[in-house]
Amino acid sequence: MALAILFAAASAFSNAISLIAQHLASVTAPRREKGWRLARYLLRQPLWLLGQGTAVATFGFQAVALHFGLLSVVQPVLITELVFVLVLRRLWIGEHVAGAAWMAAGVACAALAVFLSTAEPTGGTASPSAGDWLPALIVSAAAVAVLSVVALRGSPVRRAAVMAVAAALTWALMATFIKTATQTLAASGFVGMLLNWSPYALAATAAAGTLLEQSALHVGPLSVSEPVLVVINPLASIGLSVWVFDEHFTASPAKVAVAFTAFAVMTGAVIELSRAAPRDIRAARPSARAAAQPGVTGRSDWAGTDPAPPRPPARQRRTRGGSPPAPPGTHRSA
């Protein structure tokens, strides 16, 4: 299990680098670069290429982790990506990170460790039968389809949450296909894997998951979709690990209660971390002109509101009678 946890953590760290690198490369592109011109611009940027390379490494690390470890172990460890992103935003970009975010990250990691140590996931089969796969695939596909339709209506918050659940279910299903594909590759070689159904199911769920996740990020606030994606993915993966791969957990009621509580605490910490973490990477380092303007600090905006307006000049021209002119109109509160 230790090897699987190590590669799962490496996958989470690699994906954190990929997200930061691609975002930084994108936001620094000139505004005139759009469409195919933007794509050509990014292809020439070392930072964007770094992001693409680490994205490939992310998939490789996850595949190795799922090959050597249990689905119910690997997928929960991937939530550490949020913690790695927080560390990189502080050390790489130089953003200020509030104490509440660091505390939430620490609680999430501690709760994850308690969950894995008390739940004691074991067992599992390398080659589930068709009878194991078919019901799980039907139920999962039906759930994703229903959620996708439900997400077409409602408030932005509701649509983002429902679409994020559909995306998380798809990512959990994709993890099962990764595990099956790696097992087939090890047993039958590359040609044997290509003759199996799993790599094609993997490609289909990867495309569907990307579409659903981007839709969730587009229709509503990130503070809603991000924690849903991070929490539902491992939760659904645990369900599929028991249903399809016959993995099981401790029989001790006390340990089950502790593990359940730890997962609930981890969920709350992830939600708090998503709320408290900085939002805008681009605002972390202001330009020299912006820094010289009164009232513009360049600090990351945490709550999604507008920055405070500039203060009026300290010295105001006095009137002929010696009294200052009427104060300017009040500014909108940030």
Backbone as numpy.savetxt, mean C-alpha at the origin, in Angstrom:
# Nx Ny Nz CAx CAy CAz Cx Cy Cz
10.03 -21.09 8.40 9.21 -19.89 8.40 10.06 -18.63 8.40
11.24 -18.71 9.01 12.11 -17.53 9.09 12.53 -17.06 7.71
12.82 -18.01 6.80 13.24 -17.64 5.45 12.10 -16.96 4.71
10.90 -17.48 4.88 9.73 -16.87 4.22 9.49 -15.45 4.74
9.62 -15.25 6.04 9.43 -13.92 6.62 10.49 -12.96 6.10
11.74 -13.44 5.98 12.83 -12.60 5.49 12.56 -12.12 4.07
12.15 -13.04 3.19 11.89 -12.65 1.80 10.61 -11.81 1.68
9.64 -12.07 2.53 8.43 -11.24 2.53 8.76 -9.81 2.94
9.60 -9.65 3.96 10.03 -8.32 4.37 10.85 -7.64 3.28
11.69 -8.43 2.58 12.46 -7.88 1.47 11.54 -7.41 0.35
10.47 -8.16 0.11 9.49 -7.75 -0.90 8.82 -6.44 -0.50
8.45 -6.31 0.77 7.81 -5.08 1.24 8.76 -3.90 1.13
10.02 -4.10 1.49 11.01 -3.02 1.42 11.27 -2.62 -0.03
11.38 -3.61 -0.91 11.62 -3.33 -2.32 10.45 -2.56 -2.94
9.24 -2.92 -2.56 8.09 -2.21 -3.11 8.01 -0.78 -2.58
8.44 -0.58 -1.33 8.47 0.78 -0.78 9.43 1.65 -1.58
10.60 1.11 -1.92 11.56 1.85 -2.75 10.96 2.15 -4.11
10.28 1.16 -4.69 9.68 1.34 -6.01 8.65 2.46 -6.01
7.79 2.48 -5.00 6.75 3.50 -4.93 7.35 4.90 -4.80
8.33 5.04 -3.92 8.94 6.35 -3.70 9.68 6.81 -4.95
10.47 5.91 -5.54 11.29 6.29 -6.70 10.41 6.68 -7.88
9.38 5.90 -8.17 8.52 6.22 -9.30 7.76 7.53 -9.07
7.33 7.74 -7.83 6.59 8.97 -7.54 7.50 10.19 -7.68
8.71 10.11 -7.16 9.63 11.23 -7.25 9.97 11.54 -8.71
10.18 10.50 -9.51 10.49 10.71 -10.92 9.31 11.34 -11.65
8.10 10.97 -11.27 6.92 11.48 -11.96 6.64 12.93 -11.60
6.75 13.28 -10.32 6.39 14.64 -9.91 7.44 15.67 -10.30
8.66 15.22 -10.62 9.70 16.16 -11.05 9.73 16.33 -12.56
8.87 15.63 -13.28 8.82 15.78 -14.74 8.27 17.15 -15.10
8.77 17.77 -16.17 8.23 19.07 -16.61 6.74 18.95 -16.94
6.01 20.02 -16.68 4.57 19.98 -16.90 4.19 19.79 -18.36
5.07 20.19 -19.26 4.76 20.05 -20.69 4.83 18.60 -21.14
5.46 17.73 -20.33 5.59 16.33 -20.71 4.31 15.59 -20.33
3.54 15.18 -21.34 2.30 14.46 -21.09 2.17 13.32 -22.08
1.38 12.31 -21.70 1.13 11.19 -22.59 2.40 10.44 -22.92
2.60 10.21 -24.23 3.79 9.47 -24.66 5.07 10.24 -24.41
4.99 11.56 -24.43 6.18 12.36 -24.13 6.62 12.15 -22.69
5.65 12.03 -21.79 5.97 11.75 -20.39 6.60 10.37 -20.25
6.06 9.39 -20.98 6.62 8.03 -20.93 8.06 8.02 -21.41
8.33 8.74 -22.52 9.71 8.79 -23.03 10.63 9.51 -22.05
10.09 10.55 -21.42 10.89 11.28 -20.43 11.27 10.36 -19.26
10.29 9.62 -18.76 10.53 8.75 -17.61 11.51 7.62 -17.96
11.46 7.13 -19.18 12.37 6.06 -19.58 13.83 6.50 -19.56
14.05 7.79 -19.57 15.43 8.32 -19.52 15.85 8.73 -18.12
14.96 8.53 -17.14 15.27 8.96 -15.79 15.76 7.78 -14.95
16.98 7.83 -14.42 17.51 6.73 -13.61 16.63 6.40 -12.40
16.01 7.43 -11.81 15.18 7.20 -10.64 13.95 6.37 -10.99
13.34 6.66 -12.12 12.16 5.90 -12.55 12.56 4.47 -12.91
13.71 4.30 -13.55 14.20 2.96 -13.88 14.51 2.17 -12.61
15.01 2.86 -11.59 15.21 2.21 -10.30 13.89 1.69 -9.75
12.85 2.52 -9.87 11.54 2.09 -9.40 11.03 0.87 -10.14
11.26 0.82 -11.45 10.82 -0.35 -12.22 11.61 -1.59 -11.85
12.91 -1.42 -11.65 13.74 -2.57 -11.27 13.36 -3.13 -9.91
13.10 -2.25 -8.97 12.71 -2.73 -7.64 11.29 -3.31 -7.66
10.46 -2.88 -8.61 9.13 -3.49 -8.74 9.25 -4.95 -9.17
10.18 -5.21 -10.10 10.43 -6.59 -10.51 10.99 -7.41 -9.34
11.90 -6.79 -8.58 12.47 -7.47 -7.42 11.39 -7.76 -6.38
10.42 -6.87 -6.24 9.31 -7.07 -5.31 8.57 -8.36 -5.61
8.24 -8.55 -6.88 7.53 -9.77 -7.29 8.41 -11.00 -7.04
9.70 -10.90 -7.37 10.59 -12.05 -7.16 10.71 -12.43 -5.70
10.88 -11.45 -4.83 10.98 -11.74 -3.40 9.69 -12.37 -2.87
8.54 -11.85 -3.32 7.28 -12.42 -2.86 7.11 -13.86 -3.35
7.51 -14.11 -4.59 7.40 -15.47 -5.13 8.26 -16.45 -4.34
9.48 -16.04 -4.00 10.35 -16.91 -3.21 9.77 -17.13 -1.81
9.24 -16.07 -1.22 8.65 -16.19 0.11 7.46 -17.15 0.10
6.61 -17.04 -0.93 5.44 -17.92 -1.01 5.83 -19.35 -1.34
6.94 -19.52 -2.04 7.40 -20.88 -2.35 7.88 -21.61 -1.09
8.59 -20.89 -0.24 9.15 -21.53 0.95 8.26 -21.41 2.19
7.28 -20.53 2.15 6.49 -20.28 3.35 5.00 -20.42 3.11
4.25 -20.25 4.18 2.80 -20.36 4.14 2.18 -19.03 3.69
1.07 -19.14 3.00 0.35 -17.96 2.56 -0.10 -17.11 3.75
-0.49 -17.77 4.83 -0.97 -17.08 6.03 0.14 -16.40 6.81
1.40 -16.66 6.43 2.54 -15.99 7.05 3.05 -14.85 6.17
3.21 -15.14 4.88 3.83 -14.18 3.97 2.98 -12.93 3.78
1.68 -13.12 3.52 0.85 -11.96 3.20 0.71 -10.96 4.34
0.52 -11.40 5.59 0.48 -10.40 6.67 1.78 -9.62 6.83
2.93 -10.25 6.54 4.20 -9.55 6.69 4.32 -8.40 5.70
3.61 -8.48 4.59 3.71 -7.44 3.57 3.18 -6.08 4.02
2.45 -6.05 5.14 1.97 -4.75 5.64 3.13 -3.87 6.11
4.30 -4.48 6.35 5.46 -3.69 6.77 5.90 -2.72 5.68
5.35 -2.84 4.48 5.64 -1.88 3.43 5.32 -0.46 3.88
4.22 -0.28 4.62 3.85 1.05 5.11 4.93 1.62 6.03
5.52 0.75 6.84 6.57 1.20 7.76 7.82 1.58 6.98
8.18 0.76 5.99 9.36 1.07 5.18 9.17 2.37 4.40
7.98 2.60 3.89 7.71 3.86 3.19 7.90 5.04 4.12
7.45 4.90 5.36 7.60 5.97 6.34 9.07 6.25 6.60
9.87 5.20 6.77 11.30 5.36 7.03 11.98 6.02 5.84
11.63 5.59 4.62 12.26 6.15 3.44 11.89 7.62 3.25
10.66 7.96 3.57 10.24 9.36 3.42 10.98 10.26 4.41
11.37 9.69 5.54 12.13 10.48 6.51 13.61 10.55 6.15
14.22 9.40 5.82 15.66 9.34 5.59 16.06 9.73 4.17
15.24 9.37 3.19 15.59 9.62 1.79 15.13 11.00 1.35
13.87 11.33 1.63 13.30 12.58 1.15 13.49 13.71 2.16
13.61 13.36 3.43 13.80 14.38 4.45 12.53 14.99 4.97
11.41 14.30 4.83 10.15 14.81 5.33 10.09 14.71 6.85
9.33 15.61 7.42 9.03 15.51 8.85 7.92 14.49 9.06
8.11 13.58 10.00 7.12 12.55 10.31 6.70 12.73 11.77
5.44 12.84 12.00 4.92 13.08 13.35 5.14 11.85 14.24
5.19 12.12 15.54 5.37 11.04 16.49 4.23 10.03 16.45
3.01 10.49 16.14 1.87 9.58 16.07 2.06 8.53 14.98
2.68 8.94 13.87 2.92 7.99 12.78 3.96 6.95 13.19
5.05 7.40 13.86 6.07 6.45 14.31 5.49 5.48 15.35
4.67 5.99 16.24 4.06 5.14 17.24 3.14 4.10 16.60
2.34 4.53 15.62 1.46 3.59 14.93 2.25 2.52 14.18
3.38 2.90 13.59 4.22 1.95 12.89 4.79 0.91 13.86
5.24 1.38 15.02 5.76 0.45 16.01 4.71 -0.51 16.54
3.51 0.00 16.78 2.42 -0.85 17.26 2.04 -1.88 16.20
2.00 -1.48 14.94 1.66 -2.41 13.86 2.67 -3.55 13.77
3.96 -3.23 13.87 4.99 -4.26 13.80 4.92 -5.20 15.01
4.71 -4.62 16.19 4.61 -5.45 17.39 3.40 -6.36 17.33
2.26 -5.83 16.89 1.05 -6.65 16.79 1.21 -7.74 15.74
1.91 -7.45 14.65 2.18 -8.48 13.64 3.01 -9.61 14.22
4.04 -9.27 14.99 4.88 -10.30 15.61 4.08 -11.16 16.59
3.22 -10.52 17.38 2.38 -11.27 18.32 1.43 -12.19 17.57
0.84 -11.70 16.49 -0.09 -12.52 15.70 0.60 -13.76 15.15
1.76 -13.59 14.52 2.45 -14.74 13.93 2.93 -15.73 14.97
3.36 -15.23 16.13 3.89 -16.13 17.15 2.81 -16.88 17.90
1.64 -16.28 18.06 0.56 -16.95 18.81 -0.38 -17.74 17.91
-0.59 -17.31 16.68 -1.48 -18.04 15.77 -0.88 -19.37 15.35
0.45 -19.44 15.26 1.17 -20.66 14.93 0.65 -21.32 13.65
0.68 -20.60 12.51 0.22 -21.22 11.25 1.12 -22.37 10.84
0.52 -23.50 10.47 1.25 -24.70 10.07 0.47 -25.40 8.96
1.01 -26.54 8.53 0.34 -27.38 7.55 0.46 -26.84 6.15
-0.52 -27.15 5.34 -0.53 -26.68 3.97 -0.15 -27.76 2.98
-0.75 -27.70 1.80 -0.44 -28.63 0.72 0.09 -27.87 -0.47
1.07 -28.47 -1.16 1.70 -27.79 -2.29 0.83 -27.84 -3.54
-0.03 -28.85 -3.64 -0.84 -29.03 -4.85 -2.30 -29.24 -4.49
-3.05 -28.15 -4.29 -4.48 -28.30 -4.00 -5.21 -28.97 -5.16
-6.24 -29.70 -4.84 -7.03 -30.40 -5.86 -7.99 -29.43 -6.53
-8.56 -29.89 -7.66 -9.55 -29.06 -8.36 -10.77 -28.80 -7.49
-11.09 -29.77 -6.63 -12.21 -29.58 -5.72 -11.96 -28.49 -4.69
-10.68 -28.26 -4.36 -10.34 -27.16 -3.45 -10.36 -25.82 -4.17
-9.89 -25.82 -5.42 -9.77 -24.57 -6.16 -11.12 -24.03 -6.62
-11.96 -24.90 -7.17 -13.16 -24.43 -7.86 -14.10 -23.60 -6.97
-14.48 -24.07 -5.76 -15.37 -23.24 -4.94 -14.74 -21.90 -4.56
-13.44 -21.92 -4.24 -12.77 -20.68 -3.84 -12.73 -19.69 -5.00
-12.46 -20.18 -6.20 -12.41 -19.29 -7.36 -13.78 -18.71 -7.68
-14.81 -19.54 -7.60 -16.17 -19.07 -7.90 -16.60 -18.00 -6.91
-16.41 -18.28 -5.62 -16.82 -17.33 -4.58 -16.01 -16.03 -4.68
-14.70 -16.15 -4.88 -13.85 -14.95 -4.96 -14.21 -14.10 -6.16
-14.37 -14.74 -7.33 -14.70 -13.99 -8.54 -16.07 -13.33 -8.41
-17.03 -14.04 -7.82 -18.36 -13.47 -7.64 -18.32 -12.27 -6.69
-17.54 -12.39 -5.62 -17.43 -11.29 -4.66 -16.81 -10.05 -5.30
-15.76 -10.27 -6.08 -15.10 -9.13 -6.75 -16.05 -8.48 -7.75
-16.80 -9.29 -8.49 -17.73 -8.75 -9.47 -18.84 -7.93 -8.80
-19.42 -8.47 -7.72 -20.49 -7.76 -7.02 -19.97 -6.45 -6.44
-18.79 -6.50 -5.80 -18.22 -5.29 -5.21 -17.92 -4.24 -6.27
-17.46 -4.67 -7.43 -17.15 -3.73 -8.51 -18.41 -3.01 -8.99
-19.51 -3.73 -9.03 -20.77 -3.11 -9.45 -21.28 -2.17 -8.36
-21.22 -2.60 -7.10 -21.68 -1.77 -5.99 -20.88 -0.47 -5.91
-19.59 -0.53 -6.26 -18.72 0.64 -6.16 -19.00 1.69 -7.23
-19.91 1.40 -8.15 -20.22 2.36 -9.20 -21.08 3.51 -8.69
-21.75 3.33 -7.56 -22.64 4.35 -7.03 -22.29 4.67 -5.58
-22.68 5.86 -5.16 -22.47 6.25 -3.77 -21.49 7.40 -3.65
-21.19 7.75 -2.42 -20.25 8.82 -2.14 -18.83 8.40 -2.50
-17.92 9.35 -2.70 -16.53 8.99 -3.00 -15.90 8.10 -1.94
-16.21 8.35 -0.66 -15.65 7.53 0.42 -16.15 6.09 0.31
-17.45 5.95 0.10 -18.02 4.60 -0.02 -17.49 3.87 -1.24
-17.42 4.56 -2.37 -16.93 3.93 -3.60 -15.47 3.51 -3.45
-14.65 4.37 -2.85 -13.23 4.03 -2.67 -13.07 2.82 -1.76
-13.85 2.76 -0.69 -13.75 1.64 0.25 -14.17 0.33 -0.40
-15.29 0.35 -1.11 -15.79 -0.88 -1.74 -14.86 -1.34 -2.85
-14.38 -0.40 -3.67 -13.45 -0.77 -4.74 -12.14 -1.28 -4.18
-11.69 -0.73 -3.05 -10.46 -1.20 -2.43 -10.62 -2.62 -1.89
-11.79 -2.95 -1.37 -12.05 -4.33 -0.94 -11.95 -5.28 -2.12
-12.54 -4.91 -3.25 -12.48 -5.74 -4.45 -11.03 -5.92 -4.91
-10.25 -4.84 -4.88 -8.84 -4.93 -5.28 -8.06 -5.82 -4.32
-8.29 -5.68 -3.02 -7.57 -6.49 -2.03 -7.89 -7.98 -2.19
-9.15 -8.30 -2.46 -9.51 -9.70 -2.71 -8.79 -10.24 -3.94
-8.66 -9.41 -4.96 -7.96 -9.83 -6.17 -6.48 -10.06 -5.90
-5.85 -9.17 -5.11 -4.44 -9.35 -4.76 -4.24 -10.62 -3.94
-5.16 -10.91 -3.03 -5.06 -12.13 -2.24 -5.16 -13.36 -3.14
-6.08 -13.32 -4.10 -6.22 -14.43 -5.04 -4.97 -14.57 -5.89
-4.38 -13.43 -6.29 -3.15 -13.49 -7.08 -2.02 -14.15 -6.30
-1.97 -13.93 -4.99 -0.93 -14.55 -4.17 -1.04 -16.08 -4.20
-2.27 -16.58 -4.23 -2.43 -18.04 -4.31 -1.91 -18.56 -5.65
-2.10 -17.79 -6.73 -1.60 -18.22 -8.04 -0.08 -18.13 -8.10
0.50 -17.13 -7.43 1.96 -17.05 -7.37 2.52 -18.29 -6.68
1.91 -18.66 -5.57 2.38 -19.83 -4.83 2.26 -21.10 -5.68
1.15 -21.25 -6.36 0.95 -22.43 -7.21 1.92 -22.44 -8.38
2.14 -21.28 -9.00 3.06 -21.21 -10.15 4.48 -21.55 -9.73
4.92 -21.06 -8.57 6.29 -21.36 -8.12 6.44 -22.84 -7.78
5.41 -23.44 -7.21 5.46 -24.88 -6.92 5.53 -25.68 -8.22
4.76 -25.26 -9.22 4.79 -25.95 -10.51 6.14 -25.77 -11.19
6.71 -24.58 -11.09 8.03 -24.32 -11.67 9.08 -25.21 -11.04
9.04 -25.36 -9.72 10.03 -26.18 -9.03 9.87 -27.66 -9.37
8.63 -28.09 -9.58 8.38 -29.52 -9.81 8.51 -29.91 -11.28
8.11 -29.02 -12.21 8.03 -29.40 -13.62 8.89 -28.57 -14.54
9.59 -27.56 -14.03 10.41 -26.72 -14.87 9.62 -25.62 -15.55
10.34 -24.81 -16.32 9.71 -23.65 -16.93 8.66 -24.05 -17.97
8.98 -25.04 -18.80 8.02 -25.48 -19.82 6.79 -26.07 -19.16
6.99 -26.86 -18.12 5.86 -27.44 -17.41 4.97 -26.38 -16.79
5.58 -25.29 -16.30 4.78 -24.20 -15.73 3.94 -23.52 -16.81
4.54 -23.34 -18.01 3.80 -22.71 -19.09 2.63 -23.57 -19.56
2.71 -24.88 -19.36 1.62 -25.77 -19.73 0.56 -25.86 -18.64
0.83 -25.22 -17.51 -0.12 -25.22 -16.41 -0.99 -23.97 -16.48
-2.12 -23.96 -15.81 -3.06 -22.84 -15.86 -2.65 -21.67 -14.97
-1.82 -21.93 -13.96 -1.57 -20.92 -12.92 -0.91 -19.64 -13.42
0.10 -19.68 -14.32 0.69 -18.39 -14.73 -0.28 -17.50 -15.49
-1.22 -18.07 -16.18 -2.19 -17.27 -16.93 -3.25 -16.69 -15.99
-3.62 -17.47 -14.98 -4.51 -16.91 -13.95 -3.81 -15.81 -13.19
-2.50 -15.97 -12.97 -1.70 -14.94 -12.30 -1.70 -13.65 -13.10
-1.48 -13.76 -14.41 -1.46 -12.56 -15.26 -2.83 -11.87 -15.28
-3.90 -12.66 -15.32 -5.25 -12.08 -15.36 -5.57 -11.34 -14.06
-5.24 -11.94 -12.92 -5.53 -11.28 -11.65 -4.63 -10.06 -11.43
-3.41 -10.11 -11.94 -2.53 -8.94 -11.84 -3.12 -7.75 -12.59
-3.62 -8.01 -13.79 -4.24 -6.92 -14.57 -5.51 -6.42 -13.89
-6.35 -7.35 -13.42 -7.60 -6.94 -12.76 -7.33 -6.20 -11.47
-6.36 -6.68 -10.68 -6.02 -6.03 -9.42 -5.50 -4.62 -9.63
-4.66 -4.44 -10.65 -4.13 -3.11 -10.95 -5.26 -2.15 -11.34
-6.18 -2.62 -12.18 -7.30 -1.78 -12.61 -8.18 -1.40 -11.42
-8.49 -2.37 -10.57 -9.36 -2.10 -9.42 -8.69 -1.17 -8.41
-7.40 -1.38 -8.18 -6.69 -0.53 -7.21 -6.60 0.90 -7.72
-6.26 1.07 -9.00 -6.20 2.42 -9.54 -7.56 3.10 -9.50
-8.62 2.33 -9.72 -9.97 2.89 -9.63 -10.28 3.34 -8.21
-9.87 2.53 -7.23 -10.10 2.89 -5.83 -9.34 4.15 -5.45
-8.12 4.28 -5.94 -7.32 5.47 -5.64 -7.87 6.71 -6.36
-8.55 6.49 -7.48 -9.04 7.61 -8.27 -10.36 8.18 -7.76
-11.26 7.31 -7.32 -12.62 7.76 -7.01 -12.76 8.37 -5.62
-11.81 8.10 -4.70 -11.97 8.59 -3.34 -10.64 8.87 -2.67
-10.69 9.30 -1.41 -9.47 9.69 -0.69 -8.56 8.50 -0.40
-7.26 8.76 -0.44 -6.26 7.74 -0.14 -6.38 7.25 1.30
-6.79 8.13 2.20 -6.92 7.74 3.61 -7.98 6.68 3.82
-8.85 6.46 2.84 -9.86 5.40 2.92 -9.37 4.14 2.23
-8.89 4.27 1.00 -8.52 3.08 0.22 -7.25 2.40 0.73
-6.26 3.18 1.19 -4.99 2.59 1.60 -5.13 1.61 2.75
-5.75 1.97 3.88 -5.88 0.99 4.97 -6.74 -0.21 4.59
-7.76 0.00 3.75 -8.60 -1.13 3.33 -7.77 -2.12 2.52
-6.96 -1.62 1.59 -6.10 -2.48 0.79 -5.12 -3.26 1.65
-4.52 -2.58 2.62 -3.48 -3.20 3.43 -4.06 -4.23 4.39
-5.26 -4.02 4.91 -5.84 -4.92 5.90 -6.57 -6.09 5.26
-7.37 -5.83 4.23 -8.19 -6.89 3.63 -7.33 -7.91 2.90
-6.25 -7.49 2.29 -5.38 -8.42 1.56 -4.89 -9.57 2.45
-4.22 -9.31 3.58 -3.79 -10.44 4.42 -4.94 -11.21 5.03
-6.04 -10.51 5.35 -7.19 -11.19 5.94 -7.79 -12.19 4.94
-7.97 -11.76 3.68 -8.48 -12.66 2.66 -7.48 -13.78 2.35
-6.20 -13.45 2.39 -5.17 -14.47 2.14 -5.21 -15.57 3.20
-5.45 -15.17 4.43 -5.55 -16.16 5.50 -6.74 -17.09 5.24
-7.87 -16.50 4.83 -9.03 -17.33 4.52 -8.75 -18.29 3.38
-8.10 -17.82 2.31 -7.77 -18.68 1.18 -6.73 -19.74 1.55
-5.83 -19.39 2.45 -4.81 -20.37 2.87 -5.45 -21.56 3.56
-6.48 -21.30 4.35 -7.19 -22.39 5.03 -8.08 -23.15 4.05
-8.76 -22.42 3.19 -9.73 -23.02 2.28 -9.05 -23.84 1.18
-8.03 -23.26 0.54 -7.43 -23.89 -0.63 -6.22 -24.75 -0.27
-5.33 -24.21 0.57 -4.06 -24.90 0.85 -4.07 -25.71 2.14
-5.19 -25.75 2.82 -5.35 -26.56 4.03 -4.35 -26.17 5.13
-4.03 -24.89 5.21 -3.22 -24.41 6.33 -4.12 -24.26 7.56
-3.56 -24.41 8.73 -4.36 -24.29 9.94 -3.55 -23.62 11.04
-4.27 -23.25 12.10 -3.68 -22.47 13.18 -3.79 -23.24 14.49
-3.28 -22.63 15.54 -3.28 -23.26 16.85 -4.70 -23.63 17.29
-4.78 -24.73 18.07 -6.08 -25.18 18.60 -6.35 -24.61 19.98
-5.40 -23.86 20.54 -5.57 -23.30 21.87 -6.52 -22.10 21.83
-7.63 -22.13 22.54 -8.56 -20.98 22.55 -7.90 -19.70 23.04
-7.01 -19.82 24.04 -6.34 -18.64 24.57 -5.45 -17.99 23.51
-4.68 -18.81 22.80 -3.80 -18.28 21.76 -4.59 -17.71 20.59
-5.71 -18.35 20.27 -6.55 -17.82 19.20 -7.09 -16.44 19.57
-7.48 -16.29 20.84 -7.98 -15.00 21.30 -6.89 -13.93 21.23
-5.68 -14.30 21.64 -4.57 -13.34 21.59 -4.25 -12.97 20.14
-4.23 -13.98 19.26 -3.93 -13.72 17.86 -5.00 -12.83 17.23
-6.26 -13.09 17.55 -7.35 -12.27 17.02 -7.22 -10.83 17.50
-6.91 -10.67 18.78 -6.74 -9.33 19.34 -5.55 -8.61 18.69
-4.47 -9.35 18.48 -3.28 -8.75 17.86 -3.59 -8.29 16.45
-4.36 -9.08 15.70 -4.70 -8.68 14.33 -5.58 -7.43 14.35
-6.51 -7.37 15.32 -7.37 -6.19 15.44 -6.55 -4.95 15.78
-5.58 -5.11 16.69 -4.71 -3.98 17.05 -3.88 -3.55 15.84
-3.37 -4.53 15.09 -2.60 -4.22 13.89 -3.46 -3.44 12.89
-4.72 -3.82 12.75 -5.62 -3.12 11.85 -5.79 -1.66 12.27
-6.03 -1.45 13.56 -6.17 -0.08 14.06 -4.90 0.74 13.86
-3.74 0.11 14.06 -2.48 0.82 13.89 -2.25 1.20 12.43
-2.63 0.31 11.52 -2.49 0.61 10.09 -3.38 1.79 9.70
-4.59 1.83 10.21 -5.50 2.95 9.92 -4.92 4.25 10.45
-4.40 4.22 11.68 -3.81 5.42 12.26 -2.55 5.84 11.49
-1.76 4.87 11.07 -0.56 5.18 10.30 -0.92 5.83 8.96
-1.96 5.33 8.31 -2.40 5.92 7.05 -2.91 7.35 7.25
-3.52 7.60 8.40 -4.05 8.94 8.68 -2.95 9.93 9.03
-1.95 9.46 9.80 -0.94 10.38 10.33 0.26 10.59 9.41
0.44 9.70 8.43 1.62 9.81 7.57 1.50 11.03 6.65
2.63 11.62 6.23 2.59 12.74 5.29 1.93 12.33 3.99
1.31 13.31 3.34 0.56 13.01 2.11 1.35 13.36 0.85
1.91 14.56 0.79 2.46 15.06 -0.47 3.97 15.02 -0.44
4.56 14.09 -1.17 6.02 13.99 -1.22 6.61 15.24 -1.87
5.94 15.78 -2.88 6.47 16.91 -3.62 6.65 18.13 -2.74
5.86 18.24 -1.67 5.94 19.42 -0.81 7.03 19.33 0.24
7.77 18.21 0.24 8.76 18.02 1.29 9.94 18.97 1.15
10.31 19.28 -0.11 11.46 20.14 -0.33 11.04 21.30 -1.22
10.73 22.46 -0.67 10.27 23.59 -1.47 11.41 24.19 -2.26
11.03 24.90 -3.30 12.03 25.60 -4.07 12.54 26.80 -3.29
13.65 27.37 -3.74 14.22 28.51 -3.03 13.27 29.70 -3.08
12.58 29.87 -4.22 11.63 30.99 -4.33 10.48 30.81 -3.35
9.95 29.57 -3.26 8.83 29.33 -2.35 9.27 29.50 -0.90
10.51 29.09 -0.61 10.98 29.20 0.77 11.15 30.65 1.18
11.42 31.51 0.18 11.64 32.92 0.52 10.35 33.69 0.70
9.22 33.11 0.29 7.96 33.80 0.43 7.44 33.71 1.85
6.90 34.80 2.39 6.39 34.76 3.75 5.24 33.77 3.87
5.26 33.01 4.94 4.16 32.10 5.24 4.24 30.78 4.51
5.18 30.58 3.56 5.29 29.32 2.82 6.42 28.52 3.43
6.09 27.42 4.06 7.09 26.62 4.77 7.52 25.41 4.01
6.70 24.93 3.05 7.06 23.72 2.33 6.83 22.47 3.13
6.23 22.59 4.33 6.00 21.40 5.15 4.94 20.53 4.50
5.11 19.20 4.62 4.11 18.30 4.07 2.77 18.54 4.72
1.74 18.44 3.94 0.39 18.65 4.47 -0.16 17.32 4.95
-0.46 17.20 6.20 -0.86 15.93 6.80 -2.35 15.71 6.74
-3.11 16.76 6.81 -4.56 16.57 6.91 -5.27 16.79 5.58
-4.51 17.08 4.52 -5.13 17.27 3.22 -5.75 18.64 3.03
-5.44 19.63 3.89 -5.99 20.97 3.76 -5.00 21.86 3.06
-5.43 23.06 2.71 -4.55 24.01 2.04 -3.57 24.60 3.04
-2.34 24.97 2.57 -1.38 25.59 3.48 -1.87 26.96 3.93
-1.32 27.42 5.06 -1.71 28.72 5.59 -1.33 29.82 4.62
-2.16 30.85 4.47 -1.84 31.94 3.54 -0.71 32.78 4.09
-0.02 33.53 3.22 1.08 34.38 3.70 0.57 35.49 4.59
1.39 35.85 5.56 1.04 36.93 6.48 1.22 38.28 5.78
0.46 39.30 6.18 0.65 40.64 5.60 1.98 41.21 6.07
2.53 42.20 5.36 3.82 42.79 5.77 3.75 43.33 7.18
4.89 43.23 7.89 4.92 43.67 9.29 4.72 45.17 9.39
5.31 45.91 8.45 5.18 47.36 8.48 4.17 47.79 7.43
3.23 48.60 7.84 2.23 49.10 6.92 2.35 50.63 6.84
2.07 51.18 5.67 2.17 52.62 5.47 1.08 53.33 6.27
1.49 54.26 7.06 0.53 55.00 7.87 -0.14 56.10 7.03
-1.34 56.45 7.44 -2.07 57.52 6.75 -1.55 58.88 7.22
-2.10 59.93 6.59 -1.63 61.28 6.93 -1.86 61.59 8.39
-2.92 61.00 8.99 -3.19 61.29 10.39 -2.39 60.44 11.34
-1.56 59.54 10.85 -0.71 58.74 11.72 -1.28 57.40 12.08
-2.54 57.12 11.76 -3.11 55.82 12.10 -2.96 54.87 10.93
-2.81 53.59 11.19 -2.63 52.62 10.10 -3.91 52.44 9.32
-3.81 52.04 8.07 -5.00 51.82 7.26 -5.79 50.64 7.78
-6.99 50.47 7.27 -7.83 49.35 7.69 -7.15 48.04 7.35
-7.23 47.07 8.24 -6.55 45.78 7.99 -7.15 45.10 6.78
-6.33 44.32 6.10 -6.84 43.61 4.91 -7.84 42.57 5.33
-8.59 42.05 4.35 -9.58 41.02 4.63 -8.97 39.79 5.25
-9.71 39.19 6.09 -9.19 37.99 6.78 -8.99 36.86 5.81
-7.94 36.05 6.07 -7.63 34.91 5.22 -8.42 33.70 5.68
-8.66 32.79 4.75 -9.32 31.53 5.09 -8.39 30.67 5.94
-8.94 30.13 6.97 -8.12 29.29 7.86 -7.68 28.05 7.15
-6.39 27.61 7.44 -5.84 26.43 6.77 -6.48 25.20 7.31
